[in-house]
Amino acid sequence: MDKQTLSFQAEVRQILHLVTHSLYSNKEIFLRELVSNASDACDKLRFEALDKAELYEDAPKLEVRVMFDAEAKTITIRDNGIGMSAEEAVQHLGTIAKSGTREFMARLEGEQRKDANLIGQFGVGFYSGFIVADRITVETRRAGLPADHGVRWSSEGTGEFEVEPITRAERGTDVVLHLRDGEEEFLSAWKLKSIVSKYSDHISLPILMRKQKWDEEAKAQVDTDEWETVNKAAALWTRAKADITDAQYQEFYKQISYDSEPPLAYTHNRVEGRTEYTQLLYVPAKAPFDLWNRDKRGGVKLYVKRVFIMDDAEALMPVYLRFVKGVIDSADLPLNVSRELLQESRDVKAIREGCTKRVLGMLEGLADSEDAAERDKYAKFWKEFGTVLKEGMGEDFANQERLAKLLRFASTHADEGVSLADYVKRMKEGQDAIYVITADTLAAAKSSPQLEIFRKKGIEVLLLTDRVDEWMLSHFYEFDGHALQSVAKGAVDLGKLQDEDEKKAADEAAQAFAPVLERLKKSLESRAKDVRVTTRLVDSPACIVVEEGDMSAHLARLLKQAGQSAPASKPILEVNPAHALVKKLEGDEARFDDLAQILFDQAVLAEGGQLEDPAAYVQRVNRMLV
């Protein structure tokens, strides 16, 4: 291969422009990113060498070295990991095959334009070097290739990069940063050591720097030929909890999650028994941009006997806990475990169950704490991740009871934060069911005519407005012995909450109104399954409900919005015979059909639905007005 000049992928050019012109807060993270990449390269070599021990060549000890040259104004990060071939150098350093690149750029162009912490979150950490460097040179050779298959990659971070063949005796990679003017603060052993200690202390490989001594003649510290390890070189999760500070736990979280905010909670445990593993799991404070992508891999890293195996081991955590970040280190799994084997392994199933219970325990600890600050943390968690947690009600029946206690809703008594336990405590004497209503928005739920009788009697109704709620209710039927009952399904039955006089008056009204009901049924036979008198309405003339067991109108709308067809079924129209508009039906023969259709259309609109023929509705209303 001769020397080549190649162009960056368009997305890389955009990122490089933003990196060099926008990222100027917390510049020191460039070293965190490059050391992390070097560590990953060593992990990859260790993994590949499980089957090919010859890849170690004559250097089985893996390490990362950090060097600087004050005169040349360079910083070098060297690893003896897997290295890159010429093709891999072009592919990995010139293009980005990572979803979320556009989101990354949108964040940088928006409110977070100064936040350098964002860069690692989207898999573009190498380019952080251009925060402090106006040129980067990479010299590398892939393990197992001959010495003359080395490659030099270099770029000034503009539109192009150069690639040329070199002879390189050692496997691995050197990343050389040529610092731009004004970044001389990083040409200091003390500065570089402090950054390594702050961000990379947990990395299990030794990170080496030259020891320094005082030179009396030069009146300065100078390098010696001795190297010293500047990190603890022990994976954080392998250390005793008593030896780890809260600050270290939080810094490790930022390392693995690329999140600038501290986590809401974390748990660190060694599990022993039939399956042995260590878990260090975190609950973030903020939802990631791709939380709603259920196909996204989870946030848990898998190690086996401290050997890194894979990022995002989704088999170790259920989909509804995909927001959890952390590390699981198994003592039992084989080192060559694949994603397919993970799906079938009994040990993995045991780890998954144990981790699920541990995460739910963390959340219960926040939700049930006597400390108001901890409960506030749970309220924050619910706001960010509550909708995802609800998915577990239909996916994890073994833990459904625990999950139910963690659910929070708005209600007619409070706009947020109502637990099912709170609701049960406030139930009226004689109330058997937990009443719920689903709607597109909180405002639509609150103003639904189906709530009128409940509001009149002071009966609390839970207001469910998340898209997942309808699906959740199809798997969740009762709590603490009380059935969940939708106020929009079936005839309203308040049981002991309705006195005998009310029931008698309702029966008499239904009998007196029977002739009008028959005419309404005939007029609306193409649109309504039935028309009946109801006691649920107080101020409204009519409302739409469905039979028990039928799909709600709200769910049918959600399916339609998602491009799916809903089973064809007609709703039931319930009317309030005491309302003036309904009474008008009895004495207006000429306009009966118009009034009937208007009643139905208004009930559809009040329920949040859309009219099939809005123009016809407008014409009917206009005729009534004229």
NORHUDA-V553903 format. One record per pair of residues at least 24 apart in sequence whose C-alpha atoms are under 6 Angstrom apart, sorted by sequence separation. I is the first residue (numbers start at 1). J is the second residue. D is the distance in Angstrom with one decimal. If there is no record, write none. Layout:
# NORHUDA-V553903
i=I j=J d=D
i=I j=J d=D
This chain:
# NORHUDA-V553903
i=207 j=231 d=6.0
i=298 j=322 d=4.8
i=441 j=465 d=5.4
i=299 j=324 d=5.9
i=300 j=325 d=5.2
i=304 j=329 d=5.3
i=436 j=461 d=5.2
i=440 j=465 d=5.4
i=546 j=571 d=5.0
i=299 j=325 d=4.6
i=300 j=326 d=4.9
i=301 j=327 d=4.8
i=302 j=328 d=5.1
i=303 j=329 d=4.4
i=304 j=330 d=4.8
i=305 j=331 d=5.3
i=435 j=461 d=5.0
i=436 j=462 d=4.6
i=437 j=463 d=5.3
i=438 j=464 d=4.6
i=439 j=465 d=5.1
i=545 j=571 d=5.9
i=546 j=572 d=5.7
i=594 j=620 d=5.9
i=206 j=233 d=4.9
i=300 j=327 d=5.5
i=302 j=329 d=6.0
i=304 j=331 d=6.0
i=437 j=464 d=6.0
i=438 j=465 d=5.7
i=545 j=572 d=5.3
i=143 j=171 d=5.2
i=205 j=233 d=5.2
i=544 j=572 d=5.8
i=142 j=171 d=5.8
i=204 j=233 d=4.4
i=544 j=573 d=4.9
i=141 j=171 d=5.0
i=201 j=231 d=4.6
i=203 j=233 d=5.7
i=204 j=234 d=4.4
i=543 j=573 d=5.9
i=141 j=172 d=5.6
i=201 j=232 d=5.6
i=204 j=235 d=4.6
i=543 j=574 d=5.4
i=140 j=172 d=5.6
i=203 j=235 d=5.7
i=542 j=574 d=5.5
i=140 j=173 d=4.2
i=202 j=235 d=5.1
i=542 j=575 d=4.2
i=139 j=173 d=5.7
i=197 j=231 d=5.8
i=202 j=236 d=5.0
i=541 j=575 d=5.8
i=542 j=576 d=5.9
i=139 j=174 d=5.2
i=317 j=352 d=5.4
i=541 j=576 d=5.1
i=45 j=81 d=5.5
i=138 j=174 d=5.6
i=316 j=352 d=4.6
i=45 j=82 d=4.6
i=138 j=175 d=4.6
i=137 j=175 d=6.0
i=541 j=579 d=5.4
i=42 j=81 d=3.8
i=137 j=176 d=5.1
i=537 j=576 d=5.9
i=41 j=81 d=4.7
i=136 j=176 d=5.7
i=534 j=574 d=5.6
i=38 j=79 d=5.5
i=41 j=82 d=5.3
i=136 j=177 d=4.8
i=283 j=324 d=5.3
i=529 j=570 d=5.1
i=531 j=572 d=5.9
i=533 j=574 d=5.6
i=534 j=575 d=5.9
i=282 j=324 d=5.8
i=528 j=570 d=5.3
i=529 j=571 d=5.7
i=530 j=572 d=4.9
i=531 j=573 d=4.8
i=532 j=574 d=5.0
i=533 j=575 d=5.1
i=135 j=178 d=5.2
i=282 j=325 d=5.2
i=528 j=571 d=5.3
i=529 j=572 d=5.4
i=531 j=574 d=5.8
i=133 j=177 d=5.6
i=281 j=325 d=5.8
i=282 j=326 d=5.8
i=528 j=572 d=5.4
i=133 j=178 d=5.2
i=281 j=326 d=4.4
i=133 j=179 d=4.1
i=134 j=180 d=5.2
i=280 j=326 d=5.5
i=132 j=179 d=5.7
i=133 j=180 d=5.0
i=280 j=327 d=5.3
i=279 j=327 d=5.9
i=412 j=460 d=5.6
i=279 j=328 d=4.6
i=412 j=461 d=5.6
i=433 j=482 d=5.2
i=437 j=486 d=5.5
i=278 j=328 d=5.7
i=411 j=461 d=5.5
i=433 j=483 d=5.1
i=434 j=484 d=4.8
i=435 j=485 d=5.0
i=436 j=486 d=4.8
i=437 j=487 d=5.8
i=278 j=329 d=5.1
i=411 j=462 d=4.2
i=433 j=484 d=5.9
i=434 j=485 d=5.9
i=435 j=486 d=5.8
i=277 j=329 d=5.5
i=411 j=463 d=4.9
i=277 j=330 d=4.2
i=410 j=463 d=5.3
i=277 j=331 d=5.6
i=276 j=331 d=5.5
i=84 j=140 d=5.8
i=85 j=141 d=6.0
i=489 j=545 d=5.5
i=490 j=546 d=6.0
i=83 j=140 d=5.6
i=84 j=141 d=5.3
i=85 j=142 d=5.2
i=488 j=545 d=5.0
i=489 j=546 d=4.9
i=490 j=547 d=4.7
i=83 j=141 d=5.1
i=84 j=142 d=4.4
i=489 j=547 d=5.5
i=490 j=548 d=5.0
i=83 j=142 d=4.1
i=489 j=548 d=5.3
i=544 j=603 d=5.7
i=82 j=142 d=5.7
i=543 j=603 d=4.6
i=82 j=143 d=5.3
i=542 j=603 d=5.7
i=86 j=151 d=5.7
i=430 j=496 d=5.4
i=320 j=388 d=5.6
i=320 j=389 d=5.6
i=320 j=391 d=5.7
i=320 j=392 d=5.5
i=394 j=475 d=5.3
i=453 j=536 d=4.8
i=453 j=537 d=5.9
i=452 j=537 d=5.5
i=8 j=94 d=5.1
i=9 j=95 d=5.2
i=452 j=538 d=5.6
i=55 j=143 d=5.4
i=25 j=114 d=5.5
i=55 j=144 d=5.3
i=83 j=172 d=4.0
i=24 j=114 d=5.7
i=25 j=115 d=5.8
i=82 j=172 d=5.6
i=83 j=173 d=5.4
i=22 j=113 d=5.8
i=23 j=114 d=4.8
i=25 j=116 d=5.9
i=80 j=171 d=5.8
i=81 j=172 d=4.8
i=22 j=114 d=5.6
i=33 j=125 d=5.3
i=80 j=172 d=4.1
i=23 j=116 d=5.2
i=79 j=172 d=5.5
i=79 j=173 d=5.5
i=78 j=173 d=5.7
i=78 j=174 d=4.4
i=77 j=174 d=5.7
i=287 j=384 d=5.6
i=30 j=128 d=5.0
i=77 j=175 d=5.2
i=30 j=129 d=5.3
i=76 j=175 d=5.5
i=76 j=176 d=4.4
i=75 j=176 d=5.7
i=75 j=177 d=5.2
i=74 j=177 d=5.3
i=74 j=178 d=4.7
i=74 j=179 d=5.9
i=73 j=179 d=5.7
i=20 j=131 d=5.4
i=19 j=131 d=6.0
i=70 j=187 d=5.6
i=121 j=258 d=4.9
i=120 j=258 d=5.8
i=63 j=205 d=5.6
i=65 j=207 d=5.6
i=63 j=206 d=5.3
i=64 j=207 d=4.8
i=65 j=208 d=4.6
i=66 j=209 d=5.5
i=65 j=209 d=6.0
i=13 j=159 d=6.0
i=8 j=159 d=5.8
i=7 j=159 d=5.9
i=8 j=160 d=5.6
i=7 j=160 d=4.4
i=6 j=160 d=5.6
i=6 j=161 d=5.5
i=5 j=161 d=5.8
i=5 j=162 d=4.5
i=4 j=162 d=5.6
i=4 j=163 d=5.3
i=3 j=163 d=5.7
i=3 j=164 d=4.1
i=32 j=199 d=5.9
i=43 j=308 d=5.9
